[in-house]
């Protein structure tokens, strides 16, 4: 009897406490912002572009990525001008009774003008709002963020998916590295390393009626149709919160190697023995050894990089598949990479005075307190640091072909 009473009480407690999904939120009751663009606006204002899917049109196989959600387009793109992001967010929320949320925000794009002006104010909102994830990607637009956020592509119906995919794809192909909100917040707040953000560019491609490709950026309305593509186009270099310069795609790939963060990627160099021809390697791995210290009170950096790669293409008819030929290629690749990397390091010192490689991280250990390190002012010292670089390239594999395919004697 006592056990039965206890069981009834337990059941009663469960029934009372299990009230069901009384606080559930349906997908149709929310607007999930997946990408956001930030542009400078007149009179010191900011233009914030919100990219959000339309729940009732999801799964319908809509058309291009831009627009206002009409004609079956499953994505809504809206630009709001306000004093700051918080006010723009409030104004955007008044467009509908649905709750606007940032829990799925994948990327924030910063317009070029705003990047040069400084992003400290905008970063403040991104660091404080509770729904923003620190893993959100950051990028800079070649022109305006609104243009990037509204891009229409034949590959993706959702611009947010397209933008995030291009940035992550560039990293996987060795063209650079992704930068998250967490990294930006850290690197802006410390003197030991500067921010580098990928640059995104829209490219138009003309396709003629006969199926042939037209010239990029030269539309012919009468005989061709235009397709737009989003392209990873190098990286923006920051000093503090302000953009001070840019890197090409090739330069940013080398910066990734200098940082020890390079993924699988292609490196192309001139043929050392045949002018006008090229040789391409696929970088597979690298070993990086960094030695820092002080000599007579002056900081120095010794960096040894040992990349390894596979030969993927030789455009000349020169046969390098001998021991001497392989040594020639390794020496030429080492020399080429070292010259290119030294030029980048020199540019970061003389032109920008911005430590984008992160050498400063290794000097912080020489100071007993954070105050002493900050007082040392690495941002001002970096310009005069003695940096020594040694690159030793090693060929791991030569591919499936041991002989050049375009040798004259091999021709039928």
NUPA-146239 format. One record per residue (C-alpha): residue in one letter; x, y, z; residue number from 1. Coordinates in pm, 1 decimal, m for minus. Each point is the difference from the previous one (the first is absolute). Example, Ala and Ser with C-alpha at 12.3 -4.5 7.8 and 13.67 -1.06 7.14 Angstrom:
R rest     east    north       up  nr
R    A   1230.0   m450.0    780.0   1
R    S    137.0    344.0    m66.0   2
END
This chain:
R rest     east    north       up  nr
R    X      0.0      0.0      0.0   1
R    X    280.1    240.4     90.9   2
R    X    177.4    m77.1   m328.4   3
R    X   m318.8     67.1   m194.1   4
R    X    m43.2    342.2    165.1   5
R    X    362.9     88.9    m75.0   6
R    X    m47.5   m103.6   m361.5   7
R    X   m314.9    211.7    m32.4   8
R    X    180.6    302.3    146.0   9
R    X    288.6    m48.0   m241.2  10
R    X   m238.0    m22.9   m294.4  11
R    X   m182.4    313.8    118.4  12
R    X    326.2    195.0     23.4  13
R    X    102.9   m111.5   m349.2  14
R    X   m338.4     89.0   m148.5  15
R    X      2.3    347.3    158.6  16
R    X    359.9     77.5    m93.6  17
R    X    m14.8   m141.2   m354.6  18
R    X   m197.0    289.1   m146.3  19
R    X    103.3    m65.9   m359.2  20
R    X    153.9    248.0   m245.4  21
R    X   m176.3    304.0    139.2  22
R    X    298.3    224.1    m82.0  23
R    X     78.2   m143.0   m343.9  24
R    X     90.9    231.3   m285.6  25
R    X    m97.5    m97.5   m350.7  26
R    X    236.0     64.8   m290.7  27
R    X   m262.0    224.5   m158.3  28
R    X      8.8    222.1    310.0  29
R    X    368.7     92.2    m42.4  30
R    X    226.4    171.7   m250.0  31
R    X    342.1   m165.2      5.9  32
R    X    264.9    241.6   m130.3  33
R    X    270.1   m209.3   m171.3  34
R    X    223.9    276.8   m136.5  35
R    X     44.3    367.2     79.2  36
R    X    170.0    279.7   m192.0  37
R    X    137.5    322.9    147.7  38
R    X     57.2    308.3   m218.4  39
R    X     85.4    361.4     72.3  40
R    X   m292.5    238.3    m63.6  41
R    X    m19.5    382.0    m31.5  42
R    X     14.5    219.5    309.9  43
R    X    190.4   m258.1    203.1  44
R    X   m280.5   m256.2    m14.8  45
R    X     22.4   m369.9    m80.7  46
R    X   m187.2   m205.8   m258.6  47
R    X    m70.1   m349.6    132.2  48
R    X   m107.4   m268.9   m245.6  49
R    X   m186.8   m301.5    139.7  50
R    X    m22.2   m329.0   m191.1  51
R    X   m264.6   m241.0    126.2  52
R    X   m182.5   m298.8   m151.3  53
R    X   m378.9     13.9    m34.1  54
R    X   m137.7   m297.6    191.9  55
R    X   m316.4    m44.6   m206.8  56
R    X    206.9    m23.0   m322.3  57
R    X    273.4   m231.2    126.6  58
R    X     36.8   m319.7   m196.7  59
R    X   m175.4    149.4   m298.4  60
R    X    310.3     11.3   m218.4  61
R    X    m13.1    374.2    m49.6  62
R    X    202.6    204.7   m238.9  63
R    X    297.3    228.9     51.7  64
R    X    132.4    117.5    331.8  65
R    X    m86.6    370.2      4.1  66
R    X   m321.3    194.1     m4.7  67
R    X   m283.7     64.9    234.3  68
R    X   m156.1   m341.7     30.5  69
R    X   m242.3     23.5   m291.7  70
R    X    m53.5   m246.4   m280.1  71
R    X     83.8   m305.5    208.5  72
R    X    339.2    128.4    111.3  73
R    X     61.7   m169.2    338.1  74
R    X    229.3    274.7    131.5  75
R    X    m74.2    353.0    115.9  76
R    X    270.5    268.2    m18.4  77
R    X    m65.1    332.5    172.7  78
R    X    229.4    299.2     59.5  79
R    X    m74.0    234.0    291.5  80
R    X    179.4    332.2     59.8  81
R    X     37.4    110.8    362.1  82
R    X    241.8    152.1    251.4  83
R    X    137.6   m338.0    104.4  84
R    X    m63.2   m373.1    m32.2  85
R    X   m227.1     m9.6    305.3  86
R    X   m234.7    262.2   m146.1  87
R    X      4.1   m169.8   m341.3  88
R    X    m85.3   m329.3    169.0  89
R    X   m292.5    165.5    176.8  90
R    X   m131.2    155.2   m321.0  91
R    X     35.7   m326.6   m189.7  92
R    X   m198.1   m177.6    272.7  93
R    X   m295.5    234.3    m57.6  94
R    X    m48.6   m132.2   m355.0  95
R    X   m177.3   m307.0    135.0  96
R    X   m154.2   m140.8    313.5  97
R    X    248.0   m285.7    m13.4  98
R    X    297.2     m5.2    236.6  99
R    X    333.0     79.4   m167.7 100
R    X    282.2   m224.4    121.3 101
R    X    374.7    m30.8    m63.1 102
R    X     51.5   m354.7    128.4 103
R    X     73.8   m122.8   m354.2 104
R    X    208.2    298.4   m116.1 105
R    X    280.9   m157.4   m202.6 106
R    X    193.7    297.8   m136.0 107
R    X     33.5    377.9     35.6 108
R    X    120.0    196.4   m304.9 109
R    X    157.9    343.5     42.9 110
R    X     m7.5    252.6   m283.5 111
R    X    332.1    133.3   m128.0 112
R    X    m69.0    361.4    101.3 113
R    X    m91.8   m101.8    353.6 114
R    X    308.8   m220.8     25.0 115
R    X    227.3    294.2    m84.0 116
R    X   m190.8    225.4    241.9 117
R    X     17.0   m245.2    291.9 118
R    X   m223.0   m273.1    143.0 119
R    X     41.9     49.6    376.3 120
R    X   m358.3    120.7     53.1 121
R    X   m150.0   m285.3   m199.6 122
R    X    215.6   m260.7    172.2 123
R    X   m137.4    122.9    333.0 124
R    X   m353.6   m109.5    m89.8 125
R    X    120.7   m330.5   m140.9 126
R    X    188.0    m73.5    322.0 127
R    X   m289.9     85.5    232.2 128
R    X   m319.7   m136.8   m154.1 129
R    X    m77.5   m330.1    170.3 130
R    X   m118.5   m193.6   m306.7 131
R    X    307.4     60.9   m214.0 132
R    X    239.1   m293.9    m22.6 133
R    X    374.7     54.0     28.7 134
R    X     44.6   m247.9   m286.4 135
R    X   m174.2    240.5   m241.7 136
R    X    224.5     64.3   m301.0 137
R    X    118.5    350.1    m90.4 138
R    X     83.0    136.1   m347.8 139
R    X     48.7    327.0   m190.3 140
R    X   m179.9     91.6   m323.5 141
R    X    198.4    134.3   m292.2 142
R    X   m259.9    277.7    m25.8 143
R    X   m315.9    m16.1    211.8 144
R    X   m126.0   m267.1    235.3 145
R    X   m356.1     48.5   m130.4 146
R    X    118.0   m102.7   m347.4 147
R    X    156.6   m319.8    135.7 148
R    X   m304.5    m79.3    216.9 149
R    X   m230.4     32.8   m302.1 150
R    X    210.1   m209.5   m238.0 151
R    X   m191.6   m229.7   m233.4 152
R    X    174.3   m320.1   m100.8 153
R    X    m86.1   m307.2   m202.8 154
R    X    160.1   m214.7    270.8 155
R    X   m200.5     99.7    309.3 156
R    X   m346.5    148.1     49.7 157
R    X     98.2    130.0    345.1 158
R    X    268.5    274.1    m10.4 159
R    X    101.5    m78.0    359.0 160
R    X     85.8   m359.3    m91.8 161
R    X    187.3    118.7   m307.9 162
R    X    207.5    259.6    187.9 163
R    X     93.4   m232.5    283.0 164
R    X     78.9   m277.9   m246.0 165
R    X    236.0    219.6   m205.0 166
R    X    192.7    107.5    310.6 167
R    X     33.3   m352.0    139.6 168
R    X     78.2   m139.4   m343.5 169
R    X    288.9    242.9    m45.1 170
R    X    154.5   m125.4    323.9 171
R    X    m32.2   m365.6    m99.0 172
R    X    172.5     76.6   m332.7 173
R    X    294.5    174.0    165.9 174
R    X    m86.9    354.2   m116.2 175
R    X    m17.0    135.8    354.2 176
R    X   m152.7    m58.9    339.3 177
R    X   m338.6     80.7    147.9 178
R    X    m30.1    257.4    276.5 179
R    X   m271.2    m24.5    264.3 180
R    X   m155.2    262.1    224.9 181
R    X    193.4   m148.7    290.9 182
R    X    331.7     58.1   m181.2 183
R    X    m92.2    356.3    m97.1 184
R    X    m94.4     90.0    356.9 185
R    X    325.7   m146.2    130.2 186
R    X    232.5    142.5   m265.7 187
R    X   m144.7    351.3     16.3 188
R    X     44.4     m0.6    376.4 189
R    X    363.3   m118.3     14.8 190
R    X    319.0    152.5   m145.6 191
R    X    162.5   m331.1    m98.1 192
R    X   m186.8    m65.4   m327.2 193
R    X   m214.5    190.4   m249.5 194
R    X   m327.3    m99.0   m169.6 195
R    X    m12.9   m143.8   m352.4 196
R    X   m344.2    m45.9   m159.0 197
R    X    m86.1   m160.7   m335.9 198
R    X   m116.0    232.2   m279.0 199
R    X   m306.5    m98.9   m204.9 200
R    X    m65.9    121.7   m351.8 201
R    X   m289.1    m41.3   m243.1 202
R    X     97.8   m100.3   m353.6 203
R    X   m236.6      8.2   m298.7 204
R    X     43.3   m254.9   m276.1 205
R    X   m163.3     44.7   m339.3 206
R    X   m124.8   m308.0   m183.3 207
R    X    m84.8     36.4   m368.9 208
R    X   m302.8   m151.2   m172.3 209
R    X    228.0   m250.3   m171.4 210
R    X    116.8   m125.0    340.6 211
R    X    335.9    172.5    m13.5 212
R    X    135.7    207.4    285.9 213
R    X     11.7    374.6    m31.1 214
R    X    231.3    251.1    162.7 215
R    X    m28.6     48.8    372.2 216
R    X   m145.9    335.9     91.5 217
R    X   m100.2     91.6   m358.2 218
R    X   m370.1    m90.7    m37.2 219
R    X   m160.1    m25.7   m341.8 220
R    X   m372.3     23.5     57.3 221
R    X    m85.6    m89.5   m357.1 222
R    X    176.8   m333.7    m34.7 223
R    X     98.2   m129.7    340.7 224
R    X   m122.4    m68.6    350.2 225
R    X    183.1     85.2    319.0 226
R    X     84.3   m222.1    294.8 227
R    X    148.7    135.3    319.2 228
R    X    245.5   m185.8    218.3 229
R    X    142.3     76.8    339.3 230
R    X    378.1    m19.1     10.4 231
R    X    251.8    m12.6    282.3 232
R    X    235.5    282.7    m98.6 233
R    X    282.6     18.6    253.2 234
R    X     m4.6    150.2    346.7 235
R    X    m32.8    332.9    179.6 236
R    X    277.6     96.2    241.9 237
R    X    m96.8    190.7    314.3 238
R    X    197.9    214.1    240.8 239
R    X   m208.0      2.6    314.2 240
R    X   m359.6     37.9   m116.8 241
R    X     82.4    176.5   m329.7 242
R    X     84.5   m153.0   m336.3 243
R    X    342.4    112.7   m123.5 244
R    X     61.5   m215.7   m307.1 245
R    X    m78.1   m319.7   m183.9 246
R    X    159.7   m325.1   m113.4 247
R    X    m52.8   m182.8   m327.7 248
R    X   m122.3   m359.2      3.9 249
R    X    353.6   m123.6    m61.1 250
R    X    143.3    219.5    276.2 251
R    X   m264.9   m108.8    247.6 252
R    X     78.9   m363.3    m76.9 253
R    X    364.1     68.5     91.4 254
R    X   m105.9    180.5    318.2 255
R    X   m188.9   m313.7    100.2 256
R    X    323.3   m198.3    m43.9 257
R    X    190.2    254.2    209.7 258
R    X   m263.8    m35.4    271.7 259
R    X     16.7   m379.8    m14.7 260
R    X   m370.2    m19.0    m95.4 261
R    X     21.7    m94.9   m368.9 262
R    X   m230.2   m271.5   m128.1 263
R    X     24.0   m200.2   m319.2 264
R    X     62.7    242.1   m283.1 265
R    X    179.5     62.7   m329.5 266
R    X    322.5    200.4    m25.3 267
R    X    113.2    103.6   m348.4 268
R    X    348.3    128.1    m82.2 269
R    X    196.5     78.2   m318.6 270
R    X    188.5   m289.1   m153.9 271
R    X    363.3     44.5    115.1 272
R    X    146.5   m109.2   m335.4 273
R    X   m266.8     78.4   m261.5 274
R    X   m105.8    368.2    m15.1 275
R    X   m372.0     59.6    m41.4 276
R    X   m101.4   m338.2    140.4 277
R    X   m132.5    m90.8    343.9 278
R    X     16.0   m279.5    253.0 279
R    X   m277.9    m61.3    255.0 280
R    X     18.0   m181.2    331.1 281
R    X   m273.0   m115.9    232.6 282
R    X    101.7     85.4    353.9 283
R    X    m69.5   m295.9    228.7 284
R    X    156.2     96.6    333.1 285
R    X    255.0    227.3    162.1 286
R    X    229.3     12.8    299.9 287
R    X     46.5    337.6    165.5 288
R    X    266.3     86.9    256.0 289
R    X     m3.4    345.1    158.3 290
R    X    282.1    137.0    213.8 291
R    X    m28.9    345.2    158.8 292
R    X    199.3    198.9    251.5 293
R    X    201.3    315.6     67.6 294
R    X    352.5     83.8   m113.0 295
R    X    154.5    305.2    169.1 296
R    X   m351.4    107.1     96.7 297
R    X   m137.3    m24.3   m355.7 298
R    X   m261.0   m265.3    m92.5 299
R    X     76.6   m257.8   m268.7 300
R    X   m197.6   m273.7   m174.4 301
R    X    141.0   m312.4   m165.4 302
R    X   m262.4   m195.7   m193.5 303
R    X     65.0   m334.6   m169.9 304
R    X   m273.0   m140.4   m226.3 305
R    X     20.9   m344.2   m160.0 306
R    X   m293.9    m42.8   m238.5 307
R    X    m61.9   m324.6   m186.0 308
R    X   m192.5    m38.2   m322.4 309
R    X    m78.8   m211.1   m303.4 310
R    X     66.6     93.9   m361.1 311
R    X   m335.6     41.3   m173.6 312
R    X     96.4    172.6   m325.7 313
R    X    310.4     79.0   m208.5 314
R    X    m86.9    205.8   m308.1 315
R    X    343.7    m25.5   m164.6 316
R    X    163.8   m297.6   m173.6 317
R    X    287.2     m1.7    248.8 318
R    X     50.9   m338.4    167.4 319
R    X     52.8     54.5    375.3 320
R    X    m52.4   m364.0     98.7 321
R    X    362.1    m55.0     97.0 322
R    X    180.8     50.2    328.5 323
R    X    165.4    315.3   m130.1 324
R    X   m326.1    123.1   m150.4 325
R    X   m189.0    m49.1    325.2 326
R    X    270.3    185.5    189.1 327
R    X    m24.7    283.7   m252.3 328
R    X   m377.2     24.1     52.9 329
R    X     27.5    m10.7    380.0 330
R    X    261.2    274.7      2.8 331
R    X   m200.6    211.6   m242.7 332
R    X   m322.2    m46.7    199.6 333
R    X    178.9     83.5    326.4 334
R    X    150.0    312.1   m154.9 335
R    X   m330.9    107.7   m155.4 336
R    X   m199.3    m43.5    321.8 337
R    X    266.0    169.2    210.1 338
R    X     16.6    305.3   m227.7 339
R    X   m379.1     35.1     m9.2 340
R    X    m36.7    m42.3    377.5 341
R    X    281.0    244.4     76.6 342
R    X   m171.2    257.3   m221.5 343
R    X   m324.3    m43.5    196.1 344
R    X    175.3     29.3    337.6 345
R    X    180.8    311.4   m120.9 346
R    X   m332.6    151.0   m109.5 347
R    X   m160.2    m69.4    338.3 348
R    X    290.1    178.3    170.3 349
R    X     80.1    295.7   m224.7 350
R    X   m342.2     80.1   m147.2 351
R    X   m256.3   m104.9    261.5 352
R    X    199.3    m61.0    321.1 353
R    X   m252.1   m276.9     65.5 354
R    X    102.4   m339.1    138.4 355
R    X   m247.0   m219.6   m187.2 356
R    X    219.7   m309.0     40.6 357
R    X    m26.6     10.3    379.0 358
R    X    369.5     14.1     90.4 359
R    X    m92.9    212.0    300.9 360
R    X   m161.4   m299.2    172.1 361
R    X    345.4   m153.0     46.8 362
R    X    140.0    314.8    165.1 363
R    X   m265.6     32.3    267.6 364
R    X    166.7   m277.6    202.2 365
R    X    305.2    219.9     61.4 366
R    X   m201.3    242.4    216.7 367
R    X    m95.5    m76.8    358.9 368
R    X   m332.8    185.2      0.6 369
R    X   m267.6    102.3   m247.7 370
R    X     67.6    363.7     84.9 371
R    X    367.6    m32.5    m97.6 372
R    X    m96.2   m162.1   m329.5 373
R    X   m252.7    272.1    m83.1 374
R    X    250.6    269.5     95.2 375
R    X    253.5   m151.6   m240.4 376
R    X   m242.3     93.6   m282.3 377
R    X     65.7   m277.1   m251.8 378
R    X   m208.5    184.4   m259.8 379
R    X    266.0    271.5    m15.9 380
R    X    300.3   m233.4     31.3 381
R    X    m98.2   m244.8   m273.9 382
R    X    117.0    227.5   m282.0 383
R    X    365.2    m36.8    109.2 384
R    X      5.7   m369.9     98.4 385
R    X    278.8   m201.5   m166.6 386
R    X   m179.4   m289.8   m173.2 387
R    X    196.0   m286.8   m156.8 388
R    X   m182.1   m252.1   m221.5 389
R    X    120.9   m334.7   m134.2 390
R    X   m221.3   m212.3   m228.9 391
R    X     92.5   m359.5    m86.9 392
R    X   m245.5   m153.8   m245.5 393
R    X    m16.2   m377.2    m42.6 394
R    X   m170.9   m187.3   m284.3 395
R    X   m191.9   m293.3    140.5 396
R    X   m150.2   m149.3   m318.8 397
R    X     26.0     65.1   m373.9 398
R    X   m341.8   m126.7   m105.3 399
R    X    m95.8   m288.8   m226.5 400
R    X    209.3    114.2   m296.2 401
R    X    377.8    m31.5      7.4 402
R    X     65.3    167.1   m333.4 403
R    X   m121.5    326.9   m148.8 404
R    X   m301.3    m54.8   m224.5 405
R    X     93.8    277.5   m244.3 406
R    X    355.3   m104.1    m92.9 407
R    X     55.2     43.5   m375.9 408
R    X    128.6   m356.0    m45.2 409
R    X   m311.5   m138.4    166.5 410
R    X   m230.7    161.2   m255.8 411
R    X   m160.3   m237.0   m253.5 412
END
